[in-house]
Amino acid sequence: MPFSVWTTILTQFVLIAGAILMAVWIRAPWVSIGGIGLLGGSLLVGRFAKKNAATAVWAFSVLVWVGCATTDVWYVYFAMIAGLIAAALWINAPAREKAIGMTWALLSAVICIGAGYDQNQQGPFYFGILEAVGLLIILRAAFHVSPAGVQVANTALLVLVGLPAIDFFVRPSYQLDPRPETCWKYYSYEGARGNPSAFARWWPYYLEEADAAQSVIFESLPGRIPNFCLRPKSHALLFESKVSINGQGFRGPEIPAEKGDAYRIVALGESTTFGMTIGPQDKPWPEVLEQLIRERIKPSRPVQVINAGIPAYSLTDNLTRLPGQILSVHPDMIISYHGFNGFNLINPAVPQLKGPPPPKYCGRPLKLPADCEYRFKMFLFRRGHAPESNTRRAPPIDPLATPYAARYRQLIEFTQTNDIRLALANFSMAVNKNSDTNVIEFYRSAFKAIYIQIRANEIHSKLIAELAAQNRNVCLVDTHPHLDGVDQMFIDPIHFTQAGRRQLAENIFAGIRDVLEKDLKRKAPDHARLTGPLRGGQFPALEKNDAEDAEKTAQQ
């Protein structure tokens, strides 16, 4: 044989041997490994016998493909094996074997694209696209292709080139822009264009910023419950928002020791009251409320709204602050805006979901196919798992029988004992039972129990309304108008944008305005008698374990 023939045979042998070794390494089915060996053997026999081995090669290629069909072929190493076989078939081969080689090469490109898409690997995905584009061009130039084949090739080229080009303009940036004026692109369903992956990237970044700020303004309290508080006279940055804790441990300016004739309102709550502000001009809702009172009522007495919200605190935690920190500022009114952090005292009463969870949004190298894939999965999920049939019906429960109700009764008792006005506000979330399922799923990437929390919030709202109806001196504040279920007002399911904080302040102002105007017309009372010990006791029920209370609720 001529030297060139021996070189071709040796090269083919090395390529086939490499394909076999890789197939063994990735534990491909033995049928496929044997098929590759037989395919290589038919090539070598054909070279020595000087016969066309195309029929045998086709047969053994089919054997390899059938074997691979029994496993997960969307694996980039299968693409490499296909590429090695394609190269072996292409080297100094007759036209019929080159056609088989082109089939293997196209299969390599398809597997590379599929593996990159399935595993969200941009490198293999775009390499496969480039490989497929090059092969289609070679196919048209080197082979006689029918008009129908040319049309198919042209369409494939248009899709392979056009989709990445379109995706370049519609896909959100992989790098988060931390500027406050652009953050809305990630945390709002509308702003992120319904892309859950955008929110999934935003959420860890938000938590990182929040943790950095809280590490400065939090102070540890070993051996106490709760075991941390706000560190007096501390300052931090939350994104570009300045957070200042005054000497009394509240967010905001210093509170004068002498109250004088000022009317003081304490806004008691969680992080939603403290204010997870982002922009340099953002303000917590208690500060906005104070401004509204001054502008619209124009009181003759000074009005001070004290922000007593603390991130991660619940109503149970805040009750422990009442006898000392809260009473020390001599409040005339307490506004309670609690909810999310105490839902564990309601959740046992909530019907639990059953069956498979809704499909998650999977980030892909191309956004448009990923969106189509997600919508198709959601369509199939909704057909097979209707929300109404997805819940286990729990026995009816009285919201007033929950441990959360017991905590609110302690707050009511405290305010009545100490002659303090009390306004109970219900809780608002970005989503509710009337929200589009797509919006709820958008937030589910970070809040896994979002469906249960929505139901818990419904029970909480009923609880607040019933407690206010039972206690005439309690002012009911409905925070839901233009806020609850309006996702554009939130940076996540519970924390607000500045527009959301403004709307919350508007709703609270509307709820307390009549009571506030009557109180401001009266002479300021003498609060000196409130400087002593709490007259209503130390709430012995607070020493109980909340988990035990929640378990009792579930048994009811």
C-alpha positions, 0 to 999 in steps of 0.5 A: 500500500502507498504510504498515504494509505498507511497514514490514513489507516493509522490516523483512523485507528487512533481516532476510533481508539480515542472514541472507544477509550472516551466511551469507556471512560464515561461509561457509555453502554457496551452496545455503543462501545462495541458498535464503535469498535465494529465501525472502526473495524469495517473501515480498516477492512474496507481499506485493506480490501479496497472495498466500499464499507458504507453499508457496514458503517451505516449499520454499526452507526445505527447500533451506536445510536441505539445504544446511546438512546438508552442513556442521557445523550445530552452530555458534552462527551458524547459530542466529542465521541461523535466528532472523533468518529466523524473525523475518522470517516472523513479522512481520505474516504469515498463520497458515501463514507463522507456523507456518513461522516457529515451525519456524525459531525452534525450529530456532534453539533446537535449533542453539543448544543443540546448538552449546553442548553440542558446544563446551561453551559454557554461554552459548549452551547455556542461552540455547537452553534458555530460547529453546526453553522460551519457544517451546514455551509460545508454541506451545501458546498461539498454535497449535492443537496436537493432543493428541499434540503437547501431550504432546510439548511437555510432555515437551520442557518437562519435559526442558529444565527438569528436566535443568539442575535435576538437574545443579545438584545432581550436578555437581561445582563448577567452582571447586576447593576447595583445602582438603586435606579436600575435595581427595579429591573431585577426585583419586580416581575414587571421590571424583570419582564417575568424572568425568575432567573433575574430575581434569583440573581438579585436575591443573593445580592440583596441578602449580601448587602443586607447582611453587611449593613446588619453586621454593623447595626446589630448588637448581640445579647447572649443568653437573652431572647431575642439574642440581638438588638439594634446597636445604639449610635451605629451607622451603616449603608444599605446599598446607597441608603444611610441607616442611622440608629439613635442613642435609644436604639431606634432608627432615626434622629435622637428623641428628646428626653423631655417629651413636653406636649409632643404627641408620640407615635411608636411604629412597632414592627419588623424589617418592613417597618424598619425600612429596607431602603435602597436609594439615597432618598428613600425613607422608612414609612414611619418617617413618611407618615410623620411628614403626612401628618404635618402636611395634612393635619397641621397639628398645633402640637408637635407630632413625632413618629418613632421607628421601632421596627427591627429586622428579623423581630416578630411580635413575640420579640417586640412584646419583650421591648414594651415594658422598657424601651417602648414605654420609656419614650412615653408613646401616645399611640402604638401602630402595630405592623406585624405579619410575616415573621410571626406566620409560624404561629399560623402556618400549622392551621394552613392547608398544606400543598400536596403533589409535585411542586410547580416547575422551576424556571431554568436559566438557559444560554438563550432566554427565548427558548428558556421562556418558551420551555417554562411556559410550556411546563407551566401549561402542563402543570396547570392542566394536571395540578389545579391549585384548588385540587392541590391542597389538603383540606384542613379542619376550619380554625378560628383565627382567634385561637391561634398563638398569634392571637394570644400575642396580639391580646398581650399587646392590647392589654399592655396599651389599655393598661398604660392608656396608650392608643393602639392601631392594629394594621394588617399585613400587605404582600406583593402577591395574594390569592388573586395574583397571577400564578406566574407572578407568584412563581417569579418570587418562589425562587427565593421564598419556597413557601410562598403559597403557604405564606399567602394563605397565612396572611389571609388568616392574619388579616381576619385575625386583625379585623376580629380583634379590632371588632372585639376591642372598641379602643383598637383602631383597625388599619387596612393597608391593602388598598393599592398595595396588597398584591401590587408587585410593582410596590415591592422589592420581594414578596414583603419589602417595599419600594419607596413607592410602596412605603409611601402607599403604606404610609398613606393607608396607615394615615387614612386609618388613624386620621380621625382618631389622631385629629381628636387626640391632637385637640386635647391637652397633652396628658401627664406621662410622668406616671408612665416612667415606672414599672409596667403596670400590666405585668411582664407577660408570663406567656412570653416564656412559653415556646412558640413552637408548642403553641403552634403545635396546639393550634394544629391539633385544634 
